[in-house]
Amino acid sequence: MELRDGAVRDPHYDLKDLADLDNRLDAHIDGLGVAGNAGWEICREAMAWEDPGEI
């Protein structure tokens, strides 16, 4: 997650902010679970993109 990578180095983010970003990432992963095989297939196709944060 490109946003979180930057937040780790940014002095304006505290531990609560990082936890919020982690929770956001967890929610996206949960969404993939709900979407089932179709969601994972879309994710696999998106991983072919080479720019960070595109997925």
C-alpha positions in Angstrom: 0.0 0.0 0.0 1.8 3.1 -1.3 0.0 5.5 1.1 1.1 3.4 4.2 4.7 3.2 2.9 4.8 7.0 2.8 3.0 7.4 6.1 5.6 5.3 7.9 8.3 7.8 7.0 6.2 11.0 7.4 6.5 12.7 10.8 2.9 13.9 10.6 1.5 10.4 11.0 1.3 8.8 14.4 0.6 5.2 15.5 -3.2 5.8 15.4 -3.0 7.0 11.8 -0.9 3.9 10.9 -3.5 1.7 12.6 -6.2 3.4 10.6 -4.4 2.7 7.4 -3.9 -0.9 8.5 -7.6 -1.2 9.2 -8.3 0.2 5.7 -6.1 -2.4 4.2 -7.7 -5.2 6.2 -11.1 -4.0 4.9 -9.9 -4.3 1.3 -8.7 -7.8 2.0 -12.0 -8.7 3.6 -13.7 -7.3 0.5 -11.7 -9.7 -1.7 -13.0 -12.5 0.5 -16.6 -11.4 0.0 -16.0 -11.0 -3.7 -14.9 -14.6 -4.0 -13.1 -15.9 -7.1 -14.3 -13.1 -9.3 -12.6 -10.5 -7.0 -9.4 -12.5 -6.8 -9.3 -12.8 -10.6 -9.7 -9.0 -11.0 -6.9 -8.6 -8.4 -4.6 -11.0 -10.2 -5.1 -9.1 -13.5 -4.4 -5.8 -11.7 -1.2 -7.1 -10.3 0.2 -7.1 -13.9 0.3 -3.3 -13.6 3.8 -2.2 -12.6 3.1 1.1 -10.8 2.8 0.9 -7.0 -0.6 1.6 -5.7 -2.4 0.8 -8.9 -4.2 -2.2 -7.4 
